[in-house]
Amino acid sequence: MIPTKVFIHYLDQLKQLLVKIESHDKDLSCERLYFNMFPLLQQAKTAISFSLRCSCPLAGKEIISFGDEDYTFESVFAEIERTKNYLLSVPDVEFRHMEIAKVSTAAGFADLKFDGADYFIMYSLPNFFFHYSMVYAIARQAGVEIGKADFDGFHKYPRGFTFTDECD
């Protein structure tokens, strides 16, 4: 598995999701699921960051960032594009030894060391998808009309489709 392939796909999904969120009738950029969690745009920027925090060391490169301190939709869209362009520029062959790479990172206040495969599968992907999922969850909670197809880009449902819930 080439990390950039996964991240490029989901960065495209994140951008499409953010376009729908931005067009919502209420500004959701500072909405949170819970008071001590990152707000929506910080969640998006953190997901974007994880795509680089993962891909760079697994390709034998220094971790770079295209983020800034501007928490606007325009800034996040620009960060997604710069990140995608960088990821697209990394040849697949640079990941040929990723399974045996040694990666050190910090997770909150924990210092961690991984081999490349564990870093990708057990640490980076879950963290990317955690923050990406928070963007989705905040938007859904706020009433943005999105569904699983918006999240993964694969599912398709007819307009107005809902699941029945045994709890209703």
Disulfide bonds with the S-S distance in Angstrom:
none
